[in-house]
Amino acid sequence: MSGNIRLLSDTLAAAKAEGRTALIAYLPAGFPTVDGGIAAIKAVLDGGADIVEVGLPHSDPVLDGPVIQTADDIALRGGVRIADVLRTVREAHGATGKPVLVMTYWNPIDRYGVERFTAELAEAGGAGCILPDLPVQESALWREHAEKHGLATVFVVAPSSRDGRLAEITAAGSGFVYAASLMGVTGTRESVGTQAQDLVRRTRATTDLPVCVGLGVSDAAQAAEVAGFADGVIVGSAFVKRMLDAEDEAAALQAVRTLAGELAEGVRRTG
């Protein structure tokens, strides 16, 4: 069975045709439970997100800030497994018809088996993977199997990436390019900053792939700011924080659905 890279590309293209930026949400699988996480992801997609990234919880994250680390810890203590992540992808995509990616560090895939993981992700209806710590020069095996199964390979670029390195990374990727808006870990911030705009400009000079910006966006105003120069706005910690702050699961689902709606309005603002 082929994965949904085409659906991902079509979704990004449709947002551009509407004169707006795509809203990409992130939530970890298994948080607060496997079933609760699936419900939250469905709520975010129903609330207005175009695309969702399902995080594969990891005990030693290098990119994630304290909010997502807290959610990952809850998921891991709950016993979440790769099978649960794949089930989350299957149910979220099946219920909404929207593109669902997995965001994961490399070690869990390496241990699970590249061929097995790509085949099962495609079978679940996944659109691809974001791999923040997989070096491009070590990615040939992954890319071979991802391409075979119709999955996007999304690499992360950072403000520290030199132009030559940007070209190397974007040439190897597919689906879109994840532009980390600033140096550091994930988390909400007061301002997204000018580094992001410069990084998008430099990245676009190397590729025709959409460039989507993450790290720091937490509200509609910031989403509108990023929408002025990027093809996609990626929001994760703000969703997780709403869930952590909610008094119960029903309140958490309402909170993330509401935030998705606010951010969806933000990416549609012009001027």
Residue frames relative to the residue before (quaternion, step in Angstrom):
aa qw qx qy qz dx dy dz
M 1.0000 0.0000 0.0000 0.0000 0.00 0.00 0.00
S 0.3583 -0.7494 0.5209 0.1966 3.54 -0.97 0.88
G 0.4834 -0.6712 0.4903 0.2748 3.53 -1.11 0.78
N 0.6051 -0.6309 0.4050 0.2680 3.50 -1.38 0.07
I 0.1502 0.8014 -0.5636 0.1328 3.60 0.91 0.82
R 0.6263 0.5420 -0.3475 0.4395 3.60 1.02 -0.73
L 0.6362 0.5217 -0.3261 0.4657 3.58 1.00 -0.81
L 0.6255 0.5341 -0.3286 0.4642 3.58 1.02 -0.79
S 0.6852 0.4824 -0.2827 0.4668 3.57 0.84 -1.00
D 0.6595 0.5115 -0.3034 0.4596 3.57 0.98 -0.87
T 0.6398 0.5314 -0.3234 0.4514 3.58 1.03 -0.77
L 0.6609 0.4889 -0.2984 0.4849 3.58 0.97 -0.85
A 0.6537 0.5097 -0.3074 0.4674 3.57 1.02 -0.82
A 0.6434 0.5271 -0.3244 0.4505 3.59 1.01 -0.78
A 0.6304 0.5177 -0.3350 0.4715 3.58 1.01 -0.76
K 0.6492 0.5110 -0.3124 0.4688 3.58 0.97 -0.86
A 0.6475 0.5235 -0.3157 0.4549 3.60 0.99 -0.81
E 0.6601 0.4840 -0.2934 0.4939 3.57 1.21 -0.57
G 0.4895 -0.6807 0.4161 0.3521 3.58 1.31 -0.03
R 0.6512 0.4841 -0.3244 0.4862 3.56 1.09 0.65
T 0.5173 -0.6074 0.5071 0.3261 3.50 -1.39 0.06
A 0.4763 -0.6602 0.4959 0.3021 3.58 -1.11 0.62
L 0.3025 -0.7232 0.5908 0.1905 3.55 -1.17 0.67
I 0.0690 -0.7941 0.6036 -0.0194 3.54 -0.69 1.20
A 0.1516 -0.8063 0.5694 0.0516 3.56 -0.65 1.13
Y 0.1846 -0.7604 0.6127 0.1112 3.54 -1.25 0.55
L 0.1462 0.7401 -0.6529 0.0672 3.55 -1.09 0.81
P 0.4458 -0.6921 0.4873 0.2911 3.61 -0.98 0.72
A 0.5039 -0.6163 0.5092 0.3271 3.55 -1.15 0.63
G 0.7963 0.3415 -0.2264 0.4450 3.55 -1.18 0.56
F 0.6602 0.4860 -0.3001 0.4877 3.59 1.28 0.11
P 0.5062 -0.2834 -0.8004 0.1510 1.54 -1.36 2.12
T 0.7298 0.1052 -0.1010 0.6679 3.56 1.38 -0.32
V 0.6782 -0.4532 0.3427 0.4661 3.60 -1.21 0.09
D 0.6942 0.4581 -0.2799 0.4795 3.59 0.81 -0.97
G 0.6518 0.5180 -0.3124 0.4575 3.58 1.00 -0.80
G 0.6424 0.5229 -0.3170 0.4620 3.55 1.06 -0.73
I 0.6297 0.5201 -0.3275 0.4752 3.57 1.02 -0.79
A 0.6558 0.5089 -0.3109 0.4629 3.58 0.93 -0.87
A 0.6511 0.5184 -0.3167 0.4551 3.59 1.00 -0.81
I 0.6610 0.5010 -0.3087 0.4656 3.57 0.95 -0.86
K 0.6266 0.5132 -0.3344 0.4817 3.59 1.01 -0.75
A 0.6473 0.5284 -0.3206 0.4461 3.60 0.97 -0.83
V 0.6483 0.5145 -0.3105 0.4675 3.57 1.01 -0.83
L 0.6690 0.4820 -0.2973 0.4813 3.59 0.96 -0.85
D 0.6564 0.4961 -0.3088 0.4772 3.58 0.98 -0.81
G 0.6617 0.5388 -0.2985 0.4276 3.57 1.13 -0.70
G 0.7418 -0.4241 0.2319 0.4649 3.57 1.19 -0.29
A 0.4796 0.6449 -0.4634 0.3732 3.61 1.21 -0.01
D 0.4106 -0.7181 0.5133 0.2287 3.56 -1.04 0.80
I 0.7834 0.1057 0.0298 0.6118 3.52 1.09 -0.91
V 0.1113 -0.7910 0.5929 0.1021 3.59 -1.11 0.52
E 0.2519 -0.7099 0.6382 0.1590 3.50 -1.25 0.68
V 0.1976 -0.7612 0.6091 0.1020 3.56 -0.81 1.04
G 0.3018 -0.7770 0.5269 0.1661 3.56 -0.58 1.13
L 0.2751 -0.7097 0.6222 0.1832 3.55 -1.07 0.79
P 0.3759 -0.7726 0.4538 0.2363 3.61 -0.21 1.24
H 0.0851 -0.7980 0.5962 -0.0217 3.52 -0.99 0.98
S 0.4851 -0.7049 0.4455 0.2633 3.55 -0.98 0.86
D 0.7896 0.2228 -0.1152 0.5601 3.60 1.18 -0.42
P 0.0394 0.8434 -0.5344 0.0397 3.61 0.59 1.10
V 0.2934 -0.7686 0.5449 0.1621 3.56 -1.04 0.79
L 0.7275 0.4243 -0.2337 0.4860 3.58 1.17 -0.52
D 0.6885 0.5352 -0.2807 0.4009 3.57 1.07 -0.72
G 0.4048 -0.7154 0.5291 0.2107 3.52 -1.04 0.91
P 0.7823 -0.4002 0.2185 0.4243 3.59 -1.31 0.05
V 0.6181 0.5522 -0.3660 0.4231 3.62 1.02 -0.66
I 0.7085 0.4300 -0.2619 0.4945 3.58 0.82 -0.97
Q 0.5950 0.5553 -0.3682 0.4495 3.60 1.08 -0.63
T 0.6266 0.5351 -0.3337 0.4578 3.59 1.03 -0.78
A 0.6663 0.4910 -0.2954 0.4771 3.59 0.94 -0.91
D 0.6368 0.5267 -0.3257 0.4593 3.58 0.97 -0.84
D 0.6468 0.5242 -0.3201 0.4520 3.57 0.97 -0.86
I 0.6299 0.5205 -0.3284 0.4738 3.59 1.02 -0.81
A 0.6677 0.5049 -0.2978 0.4589 3.58 0.93 -0.91
L 0.6794 0.4885 -0.2964 0.4605 3.58 0.90 -0.91
R 0.6499 0.4959 -0.3223 0.4774 3.59 1.01 -0.74
G 0.6473 0.5061 -0.3078 0.4797 3.56 1.22 -0.47
G 0.5449 -0.6711 0.3637 0.3470 3.56 1.32 0.02
V 0.2531 0.7939 -0.5233 0.1781 3.61 1.15 0.46
R 0.1222 -0.7855 0.6056 0.0346 3.56 -1.07 0.85
I 0.6872 -0.4601 0.3450 0.4438 3.57 -1.27 0.24
A 0.5992 0.5616 -0.3629 0.4403 3.61 1.03 -0.69
D 0.6483 0.5090 -0.3152 0.4705 3.59 1.07 -0.71
V 0.6129 0.5372 -0.3400 0.4693 3.57 1.09 -0.73
L 0.6752 0.4895 -0.2907 0.4691 3.57 0.91 -0.92
R 0.6234 0.5182 -0.3379 0.4782 3.58 1.06 -0.70
T 0.6204 0.5419 -0.3361 0.4566 3.58 1.03 -0.78
V 0.6375 0.5154 -0.3173 0.4768 3.57 0.97 -0.88
R 0.6726 0.5196 -0.3006 0.4328 3.58 0.80 -1.04
E 0.7262 0.4440 -0.2584 0.4568 3.58 0.78 -1.01
A 0.6458 0.5166 -0.3303 0.4549 3.61 0.99 -0.74
H 0.6816 0.4609 -0.2895 0.4890 3.57 0.92 -0.87
G 0.6570 0.5333 -0.3141 0.4304 3.57 0.92 -0.88
A 0.7033 0.4768 -0.2663 0.4552 3.56 1.01 -0.81
T 0.8036 0.3151 -0.1285 0.4883 3.58 1.05 -0.75
G 0.3470 -0.7479 0.4918 0.2799 3.59 1.15 -0.57
K 0.5530 0.6224 -0.3860 0.3972 3.59 1.28 0.15
P 0.6078 -0.5743 0.3916 0.3840 3.61 -1.17 0.47
V 0.0718 -0.7803 0.6212 0.0029 3.55 -1.00 0.94
L 0.1004 -0.7855 0.6098 0.0314 3.56 -0.79 1.09
V 0.3364 -0.6760 0.5987 0.2671 3.53 -1.35 0.17
M 0.1550 -0.7457 0.6383 0.1116 3.55 -1.04 0.82
T 0.1589 0.8124 -0.5345 0.1706 3.54 -0.55 1.17
Y 0.4624 -0.6041 0.5611 0.3263 3.49 -1.28 0.41
W 0.6539 -0.5956 0.3231 0.3366 3.52 -1.20 0.63
N 0.6082 0.6230 -0.3672 0.3273 3.59 0.89 -0.88
P 0.6692 0.4904 -0.3424 0.4410 3.68 0.78 -0.79
I 0.6475 0.5005 -0.3252 0.4738 3.61 1.00 -0.74
D 0.6336 0.5415 -0.3274 0.4452 3.57 0.95 -0.90
R 0.6884 0.4670 -0.2773 0.4808 3.58 0.96 -0.86
Y 0.6704 0.5072 -0.2955 0.4539 3.60 1.00 -0.78
G 0.4826 -0.6355 0.4431 0.4086 3.54 1.13 -0.80
V 0.4531 -0.7267 0.4489 0.2553 3.56 -0.61 1.18
E 0.6727 0.4939 -0.3055 0.4585 3.59 0.83 -0.95
R 0.6613 0.5068 -0.3042 0.4619 3.57 0.92 -0.91
F 0.6872 0.4935 -0.2990 0.4415 3.59 0.82 -0.97
T 0.6834 0.4792 -0.3063 0.4577 3.61 0.82 -0.92
A 0.6438 0.5195 -0.3283 0.4559 3.58 0.96 -0.80
E 0.7046 0.4606 -0.2707 0.4670 3.59 0.89 -0.91
L 0.6211 0.5249 -0.3472 0.4671 3.60 1.07 -0.64
A 0.6458 0.5030 -0.3177 0.4785 3.58 0.99 -0.80
E 0.6492 0.5258 -0.3128 0.4520 3.59 0.96 -0.88
A 0.6717 0.4948 -0.2832 0.4731 3.57 1.13 -0.69
G 0.5652 -0.6149 0.3809 0.3967 3.60 1.27 -0.12
G 0.3597 0.7633 -0.4698 0.2595 3.57 1.27 0.23
A 0.4006 -0.7228 0.5175 0.2222 3.54 -1.20 0.62
G 0.7703 -0.2833 0.1924 0.5380 3.58 1.18 -0.33
C 0.4330 -0.6831 0.5353 0.2436 3.51 -1.37 -0.26
I 0.2279 -0.6991 0.6574 0.1648 3.51 -1.25 0.66
L 0.0754 -0.8264 0.5566 -0.0395 3.55 -0.64 1.19
P 0.1584 -0.8673 0.4628 0.0922 3.59 0.29 1.23
D 0.7857 0.3236 -0.1828 0.4945 3.61 1.08 -0.51
L 0.5108 0.6216 -0.4421 0.3966 3.60 1.21 0.32
P 0.3409 -0.7498 0.5237 0.2175 3.62 -0.47 1.12
V 0.5760 -0.6100 0.4173 0.3492 3.57 -0.96 0.85
Q 0.6856 0.5067 -0.2958 0.4310 3.58 0.90 -0.91
E 0.7137 0.3889 -0.2521 0.5252 3.61 1.26 -0.21
S 0.5584 0.6779 -0.3340 0.3422 3.57 1.30 0.15
A 0.3795 0.7736 -0.4626 0.2088 3.61 1.24 -0.07
L 0.6602 0.5057 -0.3189 0.4546 3.61 0.88 -0.89
W 0.6479 0.5080 -0.3194 0.4691 3.58 0.91 -0.90
R 0.6958 0.4906 -0.2907 0.4367 3.60 0.75 -1.03
E 0.6003 0.5621 -0.3564 0.4435 3.58 1.05 -0.71
H 0.7287 0.4223 -0.2433 0.4811 3.58 0.81 -0.98
A 0.6125 0.5430 -0.3528 0.4533 3.60 1.05 -0.69
E 0.6668 0.4922 -0.3005 0.4721 3.57 0.92 -0.89
K 0.6289 0.5494 -0.3245 0.4442 3.57 1.00 -0.84
H 0.7699 0.3528 -0.1743 0.5024 3.57 1.03 -0.80
G 0.5424 -0.6644 0.3947 0.3295 3.62 1.19 0.32
L 0.4812 0.6591 -0.4303 0.3859 3.57 1.06 0.83
A 0.4475 -0.6726 0.5230 0.2715 3.56 -1.10 0.73
T 0.1987 -0.7296 0.6397 0.1379 3.53 -1.24 0.61
V 0.0663 -0.8234 0.5634 -0.0138 3.56 -0.29 1.28
F 0.1443 -0.7893 0.5942 0.0557 3.54 -0.68 1.14
V 0.4012 -0.7054 0.5393 0.2250 3.55 -1.27 0.53
V 0.1119 -0.7575 0.6399 0.0650 3.55 -1.02 0.90
A 0.2077 -0.7883 0.5738 0.0785 3.56 -1.16 0.66
P 0.6752 -0.4988 0.3446 0.4202 3.59 -1.21 0.37
S 0.6435 0.5296 -0.3230 0.4484 3.60 1.15 -0.52
S 0.5211 0.6511 -0.4168 0.3618 3.61 1.24 -0.30
R 0.3538 -0.7285 0.5472 0.2112 3.58 -0.79 1.03
D 0.6877 -0.5194 0.3080 0.4029 3.57 -1.17 0.55
G 0.6531 0.5156 -0.3191 0.4536 3.58 0.95 -0.80
R 0.6499 0.5026 -0.3013 0.4840 3.54 1.06 -0.80
L 0.6027 0.5519 -0.3537 0.4551 3.59 1.03 -0.74
A 0.6636 0.5103 -0.3054 0.4538 3.57 0.90 -0.93
E 0.6411 0.5234 -0.3171 0.4632 3.58 1.02 -0.81
I 0.6805 0.4923 -0.2874 0.4604 3.57 0.93 -0.92
T 0.7121 0.4634 -0.2791 0.4474 3.58 0.78 -0.98
A 0.6048 0.5576 -0.3597 0.4404 3.59 1.10 -0.58
A 0.7050 0.4620 -0.2571 0.4726 3.58 1.11 -0.67
G 0.6700 0.5395 -0.2968 0.4147 3.59 1.15 -0.53
S 0.1316 -0.7573 0.6315 0.1024 3.52 -1.39 0.12
G 0.6858 0.4591 -0.3522 0.4415 3.56 -1.24 0.39
F 0.6509 -0.4125 0.2925 0.5663 3.54 0.50 -1.26
V 0.4309 -0.6492 0.5486 0.3031 3.55 -1.33 0.06
Y 0.2844 -0.7416 0.5854 0.1630 3.59 -0.90 0.96
A 0.1178 -0.8010 0.5862 0.0311 3.57 -0.47 1.23
A 0.2697 -0.7477 0.5871 0.1536 3.57 -0.57 1.17
S 0.4268 -0.7787 0.3995 0.2276 3.55 -0.44 1.24
L 0.8001 0.0373 -0.0003 0.5987 3.57 1.18 -0.43
M 0.5796 -0.5575 0.4424 0.3970 3.53 -1.25 0.26
G 0.6056 0.5514 -0.4101 0.4013 3.56 -0.96 0.82
V 0.6305 -0.5410 0.4106 0.3758 3.52 -1.34 -0.24
T 0.6750 -0.4923 0.3591 0.4159 3.53 -1.30 0.21
G 0.3545 0.7102 -0.5611 0.2347 3.52 -1.27 0.50
T 0.5374 -0.6080 0.4613 0.3590 3.56 -1.19 0.44
R 0.0764 -0.7957 0.6006 0.0165 3.54 -1.12 0.70
E 0.6299 -0.5563 0.3889 0.3775 3.53 -1.25 0.48
S 0.8043 0.0553 0.0006 0.5916 3.56 1.04 -0.77
V 0.4551 -0.6802 0.4998 0.2836 3.55 -1.01 0.76
G 0.3864 -0.7738 0.4307 0.2578 3.57 1.18 -0.55
T 0.5911 -0.6043 0.4239 0.3252 3.51 -1.33 0.35
Q 0.4967 0.6642 -0.4358 0.3496 3.60 1.19 -0.35
A 0.6319 0.5602 -0.3343 0.4184 3.55 1.00 -0.83
Q 0.6696 0.5052 -0.3074 0.4493 3.57 0.86 -0.93
D 0.6540 0.5004 -0.3105 0.4748 3.58 0.98 -0.82
L 0.6474 0.5165 -0.3220 0.4586 3.59 0.98 -0.81
V 0.6351 0.5166 -0.3327 0.4681 3.61 0.96 -0.80
R 0.6457 0.5221 -0.3213 0.4553 3.58 0.93 -0.89
R 0.6975 0.4663 -0.2824 0.4650 3.58 0.84 -0.93
T 0.6450 0.5185 -0.3237 0.4586 3.59 1.04 -0.76
R 0.6536 0.5224 -0.3181 0.4458 3.57 0.92 -0.86
A 0.6000 0.5698 -0.3599 0.4310 3.58 1.13 -0.53
T 0.7257 0.4324 -0.2379 0.4794 3.59 1.23 -0.37
T 0.8227 0.1817 -0.0323 0.5377 3.61 1.17 -0.39
D 0.3918 -0.6769 0.5636 0.2658 3.53 -1.33 0.35
L 0.4498 0.6829 -0.4621 0.3431 3.59 1.24 0.00
P 0.5480 -0.5749 0.4734 0.3810 3.61 -1.12 0.52
V 0.2279 -0.7568 0.5985 0.1311 3.56 -1.13 0.69
C 0.0807 -0.8170 0.5706 -0.0205 3.56 -0.55 1.24
V 0.2845 -0.8007 0.5167 0.1050 3.54 -0.87 1.03
G 0.0143 0.7893 -0.6129 0.0341 3.53 -0.97 0.98
L 0.6678 0.4753 -0.4189 0.3908 3.55 -1.43 0.16
G 0.8558 0.1837 -0.1715 0.4522 3.52 -0.35 1.28
V 0.6104 0.5634 -0.3678 0.4181 3.60 1.14 -0.44
S 0.0193 0.8467 -0.5285 0.0583 3.58 -0.69 1.06
D 0.8050 0.1702 -0.1013 0.5592 3.61 1.16 -0.29
A 0.7325 -0.4523 0.2890 0.4187 3.55 -1.33 0.23
A 0.6366 0.5376 -0.3384 0.4373 3.60 0.99 -0.78
Q 0.6745 0.4678 -0.2950 0.4891 3.58 0.94 -0.84
A 0.6111 0.5401 -0.3495 0.4612 3.59 1.05 -0.71
A 0.6529 0.5064 -0.3096 0.4707 3.58 0.98 -0.84
E 0.6174 0.5510 -0.3354 0.4502 3.57 1.06 -0.78
V 0.6990 0.4534 -0.2642 0.4858 3.57 0.85 -1.01
A 0.6116 0.5710 -0.3447 0.4255 3.58 1.06 -0.73
G 0.5856 0.6015 -0.3618 0.4054 3.56 1.21 -0.41
F 0.8220 0.1952 -0.0995 0.5257 3.60 1.15 -0.41
A 0.7185 0.4206 -0.2559 0.4913 3.65 1.20 -0.19
D 0.5221 -0.6355 0.4728 0.3161 3.57 -1.27 0.34
G 0.7975 0.0703 -0.0375 0.5981 3.56 1.23 -0.41
V 0.2361 -0.7374 0.6166 0.1426 3.55 -1.18 0.65
I 0.1633 -0.8020 0.5723 0.0512 3.57 -0.68 1.15
V 0.0160 -0.8045 0.5920 -0.0453 3.56 -0.74 1.09
G 0.0089 0.8243 -0.5649 0.0360 3.58 -0.75 1.04
S 0.7382 0.4460 -0.2601 0.4342 3.57 0.47 -1.22
A 0.6251 0.5486 -0.3520 0.4293 3.61 0.99 -0.74
F 0.6441 0.4990 -0.3222 0.4820 3.61 1.02 -0.73
V 0.6619 0.5090 -0.3094 0.4551 3.57 0.89 -0.94
K 0.6520 0.5227 -0.3172 0.4485 3.59 0.95 -0.87
R 0.6197 0.5352 -0.3469 0.4574 3.60 0.99 -0.76
M 0.6734 0.4869 -0.2984 0.4695 3.57 0.99 -0.80
L 0.6520 0.5141 -0.3196 0.4566 3.59 0.97 -0.82
D 0.7061 0.4728 -0.2564 0.4606 3.58 1.05 -0.79
A 0.5616 0.6300 -0.3879 0.3703 3.62 1.20 -0.38
E 0.5158 -0.6776 0.4390 0.2865 3.56 -1.09 0.75
D 0.7938 -0.0175 0.0003 0.6079 3.59 1.18 -0.46
E 0.7241 -0.4625 0.2827 0.4264 3.57 -1.28 0.19
A 0.6288 0.5356 -0.3448 0.4459 3.58 0.98 -0.76
A 0.6589 0.4947 -0.3025 0.4792 3.57 0.99 -0.84
A 0.6252 0.5442 -0.3345 0.4484 3.58 1.05 -0.75
L 0.6623 0.5011 -0.3090 0.4634 3.58 0.92 -0.88
Q 0.6527 0.5002 -0.3165 0.4728 3.56 0.97 -0.81
A 0.6450 0.5424 -0.3216 0.4316 3.58 0.99 -0.84
V 0.7150 0.4306 -0.2806 0.4739 3.60 0.83 -0.87
R 0.5995 0.5419 -0.3636 0.4635 3.59 1.10 -0.59
T 0.6581 0.5082 -0.3001 0.4675 3.58 0.97 -0.87
L 0.6570 0.5041 -0.3138 0.4645 3.58 0.92 -0.89
A 0.6235 0.5336 -0.3425 0.4575 3.60 0.98 -0.79
G 0.6547 0.5125 -0.3124 0.4594 3.58 0.98 -0.81
E 0.6504 0.5104 -0.3132 0.4673 3.58 0.98 -0.83
L 0.6751 0.4821 -0.2929 0.4753 3.58 0.92 -0.90
A 0.6175 0.5437 -0.3427 0.4535 3.60 1.05 -0.74
E 0.6304 0.4974 -0.3279 0.4977 3.58 1.08 -0.66
G 0.6292 0.5617 -0.3262 0.4269 3.58 1.00 -0.83
V 0.7125 0.4504 -0.2757 0.4620 3.59 0.86 -0.90
R 0.6532 0.4981 -0.3111 0.4781 3.57 1.28 -0.16
R 0.4932 0.6589 -0.4370 0.3627 3.59 1.24 -0.03
T 0.1192 -0.7711 0.6197 0.0843 3.53 -1.12 0.65
G 0.7923 0.3050 -0.2341 0.4738 3.49 -1.19 0.62
